[in-house]
Each structure stands twice: as C-alpha cells, then as structure tokens.
Amino acid sequence: MTTLHPTLSRVTDRIIEKSRAGRARYLDHIAQERENGMGRERLSCSNLAHGFAAALDDQATIKAGARVNIGIVTAFNDMLSAHQPYGQYPPQLKLFAREVGATAQVAGGVPAMCDGVTQGQVGMELSLFSRDSIALATAVALSHGMFESVALLGICDKIVPGLLIGALRFGHLPMIFVPAGPMPSGLPNKEKQRIRQLAAEGKASRAELLEAESASYHSPGTCTFYGTANSNQMMMEVMGLHVPGAAFVNPGTGLRTAMNRAAMHRLAKIALNQPDERPLGTCVDERAIVNAIVGLLATGGSTNHAIHLPAIARAAGVLIDWQDFDELSGAVPLLARVYPGGAADVNQFHAAGGMAFTIRTLLDAGLLHGDIPTVGGDNLADYARDPAMDGDQLVWRDVPESRDETILRAASNPFRADGGMRLVKGNLGRAIFKTSAVDEERWTIEAPARVFEDQESVQAAFKAGELDRDVVVVVRGQGPQANGMPELHKLTPALGVLQDRGHKVALVTDGRMSGASGKVPAAIHLCPEAMSAGPIARVRDGDVIRLCARQGQLDVLVDAAEFLSRPAAVIGASGPGTARELFAFFRTGSDDAEAGASAMLKAAGL
C-alpha cells in the first residue's frame, strides 16, 4: 500500500481532531435517524397508501414492502442545458430498478439555477443562496420516509452542493449521484474569450458576440469549460459518490445509458437493510472531504468550492477552513490544463485519461485517501478505471498513462508543483487566490486602489479610460450579507484587456468568482466582508495594495493607526426586485464565505 504524503496525513489528522465532537454528533444523528426516523416500516397504512397510490405498475411491489424502493431527487428543467437530459431519466431509471427487483419513485424536484443566464444580472443575487434552497428542497423530498436508497440527479454550480448538504441530513440512507455529462465540444473556449474581450473594447458587435456564445453553449449537457459544474463532477468521483467514471460521459450515448443502469442496480444492492448497505453519511467522512480538496487542487477546479466544501463538510459534522486548502495546495501538484487554466475543454480532458488517470496517479503519489468507503466498489482504486462498452456490456479498463500530456500529466511530471489555490491574508482579511489560472509573473501585484461598489461602475470607468494604468480594482459590498455574493464575471473581459495592454492589474473583492474566473490575479471571497465593517470598507482610492500569492499576502500599505481610524463605508443591502426581498433572511443570517456562507447551517448550529 502506498504511504500517504505527510502533508495529506497531517492536514487530515488536524481536520479529524478539530471535527471530533461535531462528527460524533453527526454519526449519532444518522444512527438515530436509522433507528427511529422516517421509514416505510413506521408509516401507517394511510401514510403508505398515499405514498404508492400513483405508482401504477409498482403499486403491488411497494405495498408488499419486501423490495428496495429508490427515491429520485431531480433538478430537471429544460432551460438549463446541463439538466435538460434529466427529463428522460425517471422512466428509464424505473425500468432499470425493476430489472433487479426494485422500484423507484420521483421523491421531489429541486431548483436548478443557471449562473450563465443570470451572470451580471440582478437574479445572480439569488444564486449562492439557491444552494441552501436546494438543500431544503432535498430534505422535503426525503422527509416522506418511503425510500431505502436515493438517486440524486444534479450537476451544476449550487445544485450538487445543495443536494449533498440536504441529503447528508438523511445520511443513514445510501445515495448515488447520477450526472448527465457535458455537451459535445463547440467553439473553443480561448476563441470565446477572445471575442468577449473584443466586445469589451467595442470591436465586436452584439450579433458577433451572441454567435460566439451560442456556438460555445450549443446543446444539452454541461458547459465544457472547467468551472463549478464540472468541478462538482470531479469531486463526486474522488469522494466515491458516483458509479466509477460517470463524470464526463456525454449525454445521449449508449455508455451514458449503461452508466445510469449501473447506478440503479447499485442502489438496489447497497440500499438500507441490504448486506452491502453503504450509508451516505459514513461515506462522506473527513478523508472524503480531504479527497475533494485534493481533486480540486490537482485539476485547477473552481474557487466556488472554497465556499461550498466548508458548507458540505459542516453538514457531515466536519470542520475545514482555507488554511487546510492552502497547506494541501503546497503539496498537491497541478496535473491538468483545462480552460480557464488551459486551452482544453472537459471532453478533451476526459479523452486524455480524465478522472480515471487523475485518481490513479494521485493514489500512486499518496495524495488521495484510497481506503474511503465508496458507493461504487471496495475502495477508491475502483475509480481509477475508465468505463467503456464492450458490445452491450459495461466494462472498466485501466488507464496506465495520460493520452495527452499537454492536457493531463502524472503526479511525477506535473505542470506545477503547487495545486493552484492559495490563502492570502493580511490587514485586509482572508481571501482566496486561484494561482492555477494566472501566469506566475503576475502572482505579485502592488498598485494603487480604485474602489467600486458594483460591477457596472467598473465597466463605466473602463470605458472612460480611467483604469488604463497599473491598478488594483477593489469591488466591495458584494458579500453574502450585502447582496447574496453574486459572481462578478462581467469584470473579467475588461480587466483582461487592461492586463493585455501591459498594465499590472488585480482584483480584490468580497464577492465571488468561480472556476471561470480567468487570467487576472484576484483576491476573492474576502472575509470579513464590507457589510460587516470588514477592513475592505475602509479602503480609499489611491491606497497602495500589495497582493502576493507567493507570500500569502493581502495588505493595504498605509499607516495602521490611520487606517483603523477611518470610518467604514456604508454598504447598502440588496434592494427589492426579482424576489430578492424573499431572500433577506438568508443574507442577514449568513456567516462568512470561509465558513460556507450559510444562514441555514448557522441557525441549525452545524
């Protein structure tokens, strides 16, 4: 057996120790739920009759109570490309369940919000908190007690974290995530980025920009850049919560159908009260959470998970923080170059060996916990193999080496020794810097600040030529308590143009950026936020700010006493419109980004 890397071992041991009390409470919780919580055997005849009244061909089987009944929680809608394929899934999954003597029912649906549609619009202020709405909807779906295992149908940004957070409160039940896969490759991401920058400079028309965007996002399936959605799928693999190899198989293929069949067959086998029972809550332990962080770092995944993973961990009684990310980043090499960290898309990453090779080389280097309980096999080594069709049979094959070292490399020959997500801290607070997307010569920026309180003001200043110089753009009032922490990707094209003109440019914000954040150095998710009178609220135009990923530094270079004596800027809370007023309690009750930005978890004492 490979020896664990000492950093992985040390960080895991620290997480286990600081989580000891919370994890014990969680395991006790799911034990109590298993023994005394909702379950078919405890439903009254009236309860049970309501539960199978619409089951048609499965009525008699569910009524008899001797077979596994699999719940389906779905994020289907056909406005969101990644989730459109799910419309076809429930009838198919029910047939697959019957093949092994089980039944299946749709337990409920959850919201599925598309950041791509709401990007730069006021609806984006609902985006982060849609995660907690999804968790609540998942809990409602599973509250009926009709199921012995669960298929979770979700892919995109907040949907997988929300499903997992809600599902973990029913962690006595075995569950498997069932993805739908990425759309086929369209316009290359680098070309899309080029046209966006031309549009930002007024050199491409709206029609030309729309043509490029629709050639990139063109059909059912997940977007093909390596943002939060595809980072979700990577994490489900390294946590052992997929059928092995399910992450990046395209929708509408025979292999995808075979993977879905395998998931339902597996859910029948590992269900509650079956000999191979595998409860979700015991699968998602401290080691699985560490694996998720390692996978994120090794592949250059989305910085959104610096927010989502602490929230997921809390739902399982595990405590992590950005120091854990930072220390692991110092030990985990960057193995993948996938847009925005490279030219390739996720289809090309998958063709190069994808998750199977990534898991294999990380296991060989002692950089993943291979002994975690998984839903798909005996240990994580089962996920180091690639699914394929051999005639009409689903098989898994070894991937001993990368098929394209310009996209994916072994841990012994990485693109960088560092995992690419670092903690920066100083007199401005604590923030995340995604080094894997930024050229090394730009890891240190020292320049005067220009302070803004929304994206539109930044764009206006850019168009007026006011930012055509070395500058640290400070955008505050964008944290969870202020306006729900929307993503700020409208900033990326303009700041990219300034950088391409040869200026030293950086972004500092208490707002949110994801795996699509791009090439500009940025200190994001800054805590404490301006709304809670964090230091960013005292920054003024002209203050020199030093941002350095190498030294982990984020400081405003002014006299300390003078800086602390300044009054904090008054930050306005999110106003009404687009139903943002209904989310006021999420904002006012939220904790900070490093803790997961969740009013729900905070109020629950988790």
N, C-alpha and C positions, 0 to 999 in steps of 0.2 A: 504494500500500500504506500502511495506517495505521501511524504511528510508535508504537513501544512506549512505554508510560508509563515515565518514568525510574525509578520505584521498582521496577517489574517487571523492567526491564532490569538495574538494579543488583543486586537480590537474585538474579536468575538467574545473572548473571556470577559472583557470590560463590559460589553453590552449585556452578557448573561448576568453579571454581578449587579449592575445598576437596574436590571429588569427583574431581579429575583422576586420581589414582593408582587409586582404587577403581573408577572407571568403566572405566579402561583394562584393569584386571584382569578386570572382568566381561565386556567385549566380547571379550577374548581367550578367556575361558572358553566363551562361547557359540560362538565360531568353532571352537574345538577340539571342542566337542560336535557341531557340524555335520559336521566332517570325520571325526572318529574315534569319536564316541559311538554310542549305540544307534540303529539304523535297520534297516528291513526288508532292505535290500540286504546288511547284515552279519550277518543271522541265519542260522543253519544250517538245513538242511532240517527237522530235528526241531523246532527253535525255531519256525520259521514254521508248520509243520503244527499245532503246538499252538495257535498264535495265531489260525488261522482254522477250526479244527475245528468250532466251534459257529456259524459264520457263515451256515449254511444257504444261502439264495439268493445270498449274496455270496461263497461259497467260491471259485468259479472266478475271479472278478474279482480277489480278494485274492491268490490263488495266482499269477495271471499277473503281478502286480506292476507293471502299466503304468498303473494308475489311482490317484488320490488316495484314501487311507484316512483318514477323520476320526475321531479319538478323541473320546469323550464322557465328561467327568468330571461326575458329577451329585451334587447334595446333596439328592436326593429323600427326603422322608419325608412321611407324611400326618398327622403330629401337628402339624407346623409349617405354618401356613396359607400362608405365602409360597412354600413349596416343594412343597405338595401338587400343584399343576398339573404339576410335572415328571414325575409318574408316567406321564403320557400322552406325554411328549416323545420318548423314544428310538424307538418305532416310526415316528412321524411324521418325525423327523429322518432316519432311514434312507431313507424314501421320497423325501424332498427331496434327499438326496445322490444317489440313483440317477437322479433327473431330469437331472443334469448329468454322469452317467457315473462318479460317485464312490461310495464305500462308507463306511459308518460303523459303529462298534462302541462299546459302553459299555466304557470303559477301567477304570472303577472308581467307587466311591462314596466320599463324604467325610461326616464327621459334620455335622449341622446342628442346632445347639443353639438353643433359643428362650429369650432372656432374659426374655421376657414370662411364660413358665411358671415360670422359676427365680427371678424377681425377689424379693428378700427372703428366699430360702431358701438352705440350705447348698449346694445344687447350683450356685448362682451363683459359687461359688469355683472352679469348673471353667471358667467362661465365657471369660475372657480367654485362657487357655491352650488353649482349644479351637481358637483361631486357628492356633496352631502345630501342633496335631494335624491340622488340615485341610490345612495346608501339607505335612506329612509324608505324609498320605494321597494328596494330589495327586501328589507325587513318586513314590510307589509305583505309582500308576495309569499314569504316563507312562514308567516305567522299562522297560517291555517293548519299546519301540522299534518299535512297529507302525504308527506314525501319521506323516502328513505335515502335519497341522494338527489343531487341537483346539477343540471347543466346550465352554466352561466354564459349567455350569448352577448358578448360585448367586446369592443375593440378600442375605441378612440379615447381621446385625451383624459377626460374625467370619468369615463364610463367604466373602464376596468378598475381603477382605484375605488370608485363608488360601489360597484358590485362587490368587490372584495371586502371593503370595510363593513358593508351591511351583512354580507354572508358570514363573516367571522363571528358575528354575534349569535349565529346558529352553527358554530364551529364543530358541534358534535356530528353534523351531517357531512358525509363525503361529497365533494363537489369537483367538477372539472370545467375549466374554461374552454369554450368551443369557438374559435375565431372563424372568420370568413376569408381572410387573406387579402393581399394587396392587389390593386388593379394592375393590369399589364403596363409595361413602361410606355410613357408617352414622350412629350418634349423633354429633352434632358434638363435637369434642374439648373445647371450652370447657365444654359441659354435662357431659361425663365428668369433667373436672377439678373442677367444682362439686360433683358428687356424691361424689367422692373426699374432698374437704375436709369435707363434711357427715359422712361416715363417720368421718373422723379425729376429729371433735368429738363423736361418738356420736349424731348427729342423723339418720343414715340407717342402716337395718338392713343386715345381710349380704345378705338377699334383694334389697333395692333396689340395693345396690352391684353384686351379680352381674348383675342385669338390665341395668344401665347398661353394665357391661363387655362383656357378651355382645352388646349392641346396637351397640357400637363395633367389636369384633373378631368378625365375624359370618359370614365366608365365606372360601373360598380366595383367596389373594392377600396381598400385603404389607400390614401395618398402614398406615393412611392418614396418621398423623402424620409429621412430618419429623424422624425420629430417624436412627439409624445406618444402618438398612437402606436407606431412601430416599436418604440421603446417598451411600451406595455407588453407587446407580444414577446419580445426578448425576455423580459422579466418573468413572464409566466413559464417560459421554458426553463430558465435557470433556477426557478423556485419549485419546479416539478409539478406544475398545476395544469399543464396541457397533456394531451396524448403526445408522446415524443415526436418532435419535428413538425408540429401543427402550425407554427407561427406564420410562415411566409409562403404557403401554398396558395396559388391563385384561386379565386372563386370560379365556380362553373366547370371545374375539371373533374375527371374521374378520381384523381388522387384526393381532392378535397372531399368528395362524397365518401370515399373509403375512410378518410380520417374521421369524419362525422359518425360513420357507422361504428368505428372502433371506440369512439368516445362513449357512445350509448351502451355498447356491450361492456365496456369497462365500468361504467357507472352501475350497471346491474351487478357486477362481480364484487365491487368494493363498497357496496351500499351498507347502510346501517343493518346490523344483525347478521351480516354475511361473514363467512370465515375469513375473508380478506378485507375486512372493514378498514377504511382509511379516512378518518375524520379530517376535515379541513383544518380545524384548529390545532391538531397535532402536526400536520404537515407544515403549517406556517409558523415556524419557530425562529429563534434567534439566528440559527445558521441559514435558514432560507432567506431571511431579511438581508443578512450579510451577502449571500449569493446575489441577491437582486442589485445591491450596490456595486458589487464587483462587475457584474454583467454590464451595468450602466457605464461604468468607467472604461471597461475594456473595449466597448463598442462606440464610445463617444455619444452616448444617448442623451435624452432630453433632461435639461436642468429642471423642468417641471417636477421631476421625481425627487428633487431635493425638498419639495413640499409634500408630495403625495406619499413617499415612503415613510416619513415620520408619522403621518396620519394612519397609514395601513398598519404600521408596527404597533401604534398605540391601541388599535382595535384588537390586537392579539396579545396585549399586555407587555409589549416590548418597547424599550426606550432607546432611541437613537438621536444623534444630532449631527450638525455639519462637521464637527471635529472628526467624527467617525468617517464621513465621506473623504475628508481631507487626508487623513492618515492612510486610508486604503488607496487613495489616488496616488500617493507617493510610492506604492508598492505594485500597483496593478498596471501593466503596460497597455498602451493603446494598440489594439490589434486590427481595427477596421477603419477604412476611409470611406464613409458613406455620407452623402450630402445632408447637412451643410459642411461636414468635416472632410469632404472629398467629392469627386465627380460622380461616383457610382450611386445608383439607387438601391432600394432593398431587394429588388428582383435580381440585380447583379450580385449583391452581397450573398443572397441565398444560393445563386448558381456557383459562386466561388467556394462554397462549403458551408456558409451560413451558420446557423446556431449549432449544428452538429459538430463542425470543426472547432468553432469557438469554445464550446464546452469541453471538447476533447483536449485541446491544448491548455486550457486553464486548469483542468483536472491534473494533467501531467505536470504542470508547474506548481501544484499545491496551492492554487489560488481560488479554488472553489471547494465548498464542503460537499464531498461526494456521497457522504453517508446520510444525507437527509432522507426522510420518508417522502416518497413522491406518489402521485396518483397513477403513474404510468408504468412503474416497474419496481425493481428491488432497491435501486439507488440512482443517483444522477447519471451514472455511466450509461444508463439506458437512453439518455437524451443526447448522447454523443454519436448518434447514428442517424442517417438520413432516410426518410420514408420514400418509397417508390412502389410502383405497381409492377408485379411480375405476372403477366397475364391478367387474371381478375383477382389476384391475391395481393394484399398489402404486405410489404416486407420492409425491413430496415437494413441499411447497409453502412458499413464503416466508411468514414471519410478521413483517411490517414494523413492527407496533406491539403493545403489550400490549392484550389484550382486556378486562382488568380492572385498573385502576391501584390499586385497594385491595389487590391481592394481589401484583402484579408491575409493576415500573416500569423505565424506561430508565435507563442509567447517568448520563444528563444530568439526571435528576429522581429521585434515589434517596430511599428512606425515611430513610437516614442516610448521611453521607459515609464513615463508618467501617464496616469489614467485620464487626465484632462478635465477634472472638476475640482477646483480648489476653493477653500475658505479664505476670504480676505477680511481683515478686521483692523480696527484702529479707532480713532476718536470719532469716526462716523458710524460705527456699529459693526455688524457682521453681515457679510454678503457672499454670494456665490459668483465665481468667475469660471466660465467654461473655456479652459485653455485649448481644448482639443479642436475648437473651431477657429482659433486665432493663431496667426503666424507668430513664432517665438519673438521676433524683434519688436513685436507690439505688446508683449506681456507687461511692460512697464511704460506708463504714460504719466507725465507730470505737466499740467497745463492749467490755465485759468478756467474757472467755472462759469457757465452760463446757466441760469436757473429758470426752470419752467414748471408749470403745474398741470400741463396736459400735452398730448401729442400734437394737437393742432397748432399750438403756439410754436413748437419746434419746427414744424413744417413751414409755417409762415416766415420764421426767422431764416430758415434755409433758403427759401425762395427769394427773400430780400437781400441775400448775400451777407447776412450778419454773422454767419458761422464759418465763413470761408477763411479759417485760420486754425492754429492749434487750439483745441477746446475740449473741456470735459463737460458734456451736456448732462445737467442734473435735472431729472424729472421726478418730482415728489408729489405726495398726495395721491399715490397710486397703490397703496397697500390695502390689505383686506378690510381694515376698519374704515377706510376712507371711501372707497368706491368698489370694493369687491376684488381688487387686484387683477384688472384686465391685462391681457398680454399686449405688448407695446410694439408689435412688429411693423407698424406704419413708420416707425423711426428708422428701420434698418436700411432701406434704399438710400435715404438722404445721407445718413451717417457713412454709409459705404461709399457714396460719391465723394464726400469730403476726404475720406481716407485715401481713395484712389488719386485724389489731387495732390497727395503728398503731405497732408497735414497729420499731426498727432491728434487723434480723436479717441475719446472714450465716452461711455455712458455710465452714469451712476443713478440708480433708481430704487425706490421701494416697491416698484411694480414688478411685473412678471414677464419673463421671456422663456421660450421653450427650446427644444432641440432644433428649431428652425431659426435660431437667433442670429446666425451668420458670423461674419468675419471681423466685426468691430469689437474691440475689448470692452467688456461690460461687467460692472459690479451690480448684480441684480438681486432682487428679493431682500433688499436691505432691511435689517432689523436693528433697533426698533424703528417703526415707520413714522413718517411725519405726523400722521393723525394723532399718534400718542406722544407727541412732542419729542420724537427722536432727534438726534443731532442734525439730521439732514434738514430739519425745519429751520435751522439757524444759518445755513449756508447762504452766502450772498454772491451776486455777480462779481467776478474778478478774484475771488478766493482761489488760491492755487491748491489743487487737489493732486495727491500722488496715489496712483493705483498701481500696485505691483504684485503680480501673481507669483513671482519667484520668491519674494519675501513674505507673501501673505499679508500685504499692507493695504489699508484703505484709510487715508488720513487727509484732513484739510490742514494745510500748512500755515496756520495763523496762531497768534498768541493764545494759549489755552485759557487764561483768565478772561481775556476779551471775548473769545468765542463763547464761553459758558455764560457770560453776562448778557449776551444778545437775547432779545425776545424771540420766541419761536414764531414762525409764520403761522397765521391762522389758516387751517386747511378746511375747506368746506366739504361736508359729507355729500355722498351721492344724492342727487335730486330725484324727483318723481319722473315717471315715463318708462315705457317698455316694461312695466311691472316691477321696476327696481325697488319701489317702495315696499313691495311684499317681502323683499329680502333684507329689510332693515335689521331684523333680529340676528341674521347671520353676520352682518357687518359689526353691529355694536357688541356682540358677544364673542367675536373671533379672537383667538390667540394669534401669535405671530407666525410668520412663514416657517421659521425653523422648527416650530412645534407642529406644523401641519396646517395652520390657518383654518381651524375648525371650531365654530361655536358649538356644534353638536357634541364633539368629543369633550370639549372643555366643560360643558354643562353636565355631561354624564360622568365626569370625574375620571375619565380614561386617559 
